[in-house]
Structures are given as structure tokens and as C-alpha cells.
């Protein structure tokens, strides 16, 4: 029987964490996975302030204590002084997979020239893949669509929980054995 995957969703936003406005990015990520995954999973959500320590410590907690197989962050990937999600991610998950960030920027650049400012990336901590996403729900879907075919196999190679996708949305790629 397939073990339930645990997916961490982290919204890094000073204003959302302070209750100034409602987090819409975290729920957008959750809705995406409810739509495209066919295997059992549960979400561990966190809304935290921007910044290096808060993001780093949350990723470490989600992987080491909550047992997440996949962690997705949203927010904190731009050029402002408080946008430190990529740096914090690499401090928590030092094994980077540059292709994920390259592919997400490539997809985003087809829509908007300011996507070149985005610094999202993906990295590994233990058996967990950590992916930085932009803050806009529309951009989140675009970025996830661009990389999702590779995520299930990446998790399989890491020894994480098995996930699979609904081919009417995304066809997960796994090499023929």
C-alpha cells in the first residue's frame, strides 16, 4: 500500500503572517495538488514572516519533525531586502537542483519580462524535495505545471513517499525499467 505523502506548504510573508491580509498563495498550492495528484497526501501549512531564520527553521522543522516528503514555499524570491527564501532554503537543504529554477523562470518569462527577477530554486534535505515558488497564485500554477512531470520521479529517487499525477492534468515521467 502507498504511504500517504506529507506535503509542506510555507507562505513567507510579513503581512500575511501578521494578519494584515489573507494568505491566498498557500491555499493555491494546496488546491493545485488536490487537482493533480491521484495518490494520498496531506498538507502541513505554515504562514511565517519573511526572512532567513524563519524560512530556514520552518523548512528544517517540516522535514525533520513533521516528516514532509515535499515542501513548497511561496514568497520571498524577489529582489527586495526581506526576500531571503532562496538563501534560507539552501541553508536548510544544501543540495540544489538548478534545473527546477531554470524551468520555472523559463515558463514565467513567456508570460512576463519581470520573471527574470525571480530567484526560485529547488533543493534536497534528507528524503525531501524543497521547491521555492513565486507568490502569485497564477504564477504558482504556471511554475508547478512546468516542473510537475519530474517531481514524482525525483521524490522516488530520494526515497520519499510515492506520488502520482492525474494524466489529464500532468503526466508524471518515469523512465521505463
QUIRA-V296827 format. One line per field, one symbol per residue. phi: phi as a letter, one per 40 degrees, with the letter a starting at -180 (. if undefined). A space follows every 10 residues. Layout:
phi: ???
//
This chain:
phi: .ccccbbcbb ccadccccgc accbcdcccc cdcccbcbcc abbbbbbbcd hccccdcccd ccccbcgcca bbbbggbccc dccbdccccc ccbcccbddc cccccdcccc baccccccbc ababbfcbcb bcbcccdccc ccccdcbccc cdcdcdccgc ccbbbcccba cccbccc
//
